[in-house]
Amino acid sequence: MSSISRRRVTFAGLSLAGASTAGVSTAARAEESCPTGVASPKAGPRPDPSGDYWHKPQGSERIALVAYPGMTALDLLGPQYFFATMKGAKVDIVSPTPDPVLCDRNVTLVPTATFEEIEKGVDLLFMPGGGVGTLDAMDDDRYVSFLQKHGPSAKYIGSICTGVLILGAAGLLDGYRATGHWKVRDACLPSFGATPVNERLVKDRNRVTGAGVTAGIDFGLHMTTVFRGPDYARTLQLIAEYDPQPEFNSGVPEKAWPETANLVASMLPEYNERAISIATRRVG
């Protein structure tokens, strides 16, 4: 087993490894290190060998993922993958009407519920980001009012990328630490009364905000941990084979070549100005 790479460990092999811990208490498992060649030390405490967290899940979360024209589909679909795999959870893609929603890369999403059909008290109210479509949603009373209606009763409120701007327009960021896409984070978040933080995920009380598009997968994994615990979340991580190894280390300005960072920074030159203008009108 020690010669088998982590990429080639099969589900059967993982089950056998888990079976060897039968009878070990949770406390003991928490202190046990991962055997060399079986799992990385970063895999965390050894899972419950019974597998009851997966076979007998406890959960009935209600999750509302807001969709709007021009949004980035991956902002929503990254987290949705994890939430839709949480047995017992009710995950809705919501919009003002049941009409299909055209995203910014020619992907169409079909809402599963309208705003009127969502009852108060959702476990997660989530807003994805996008390009110009995000600015339009910031200034659309239907989206802002929906967030204002459900925000106070939501257990958690979250966003990815520029979706944080729509939360801000609804007054849901005032006094909170938050993050978003690097292009808008430091420039725009203070206009909503938020403190910008340069991190991939930022948790402040019941607000969980994420950086650019791909941070949605980290968001989904984190919230699965919050709702179902680490054993369940790590199972989903392995099912998804989420083990990113990008070809380039150019995902944030601090790591990218200056030429690349400057090019991207020059795109949509009036974006931040318009976002701040909307913030001034919406939240003062």
Buried (B, 14 or more C-beta within 10 A) or exposed (E): EEEEEEEEBEEEEBEEBBEEBEEBEEEEBEEEEBEEEBBEEEBBBBBBBEBEBBEEBEBEBBBBBBBBBBBBBBBBBBBBBBBBBBBEBBBBBBBBEEEEBBBBEEBEBEBBBBBEEBEEEBBBBBBBBBBBBBBBBBBBEEBBEBBBBBBEEBBBBBBBBBBBBBBBBBBBBEEBBBBBBBBBBBBBBBBBBBBBBEBBBBBBEBBBBBBBBBBBBBBBBBBBBBBBBBBBBBBBBBEBEBEEEEEEEEBEBEEBEEEEBEEEEEEBEEBBEBBBBBBEEBBE
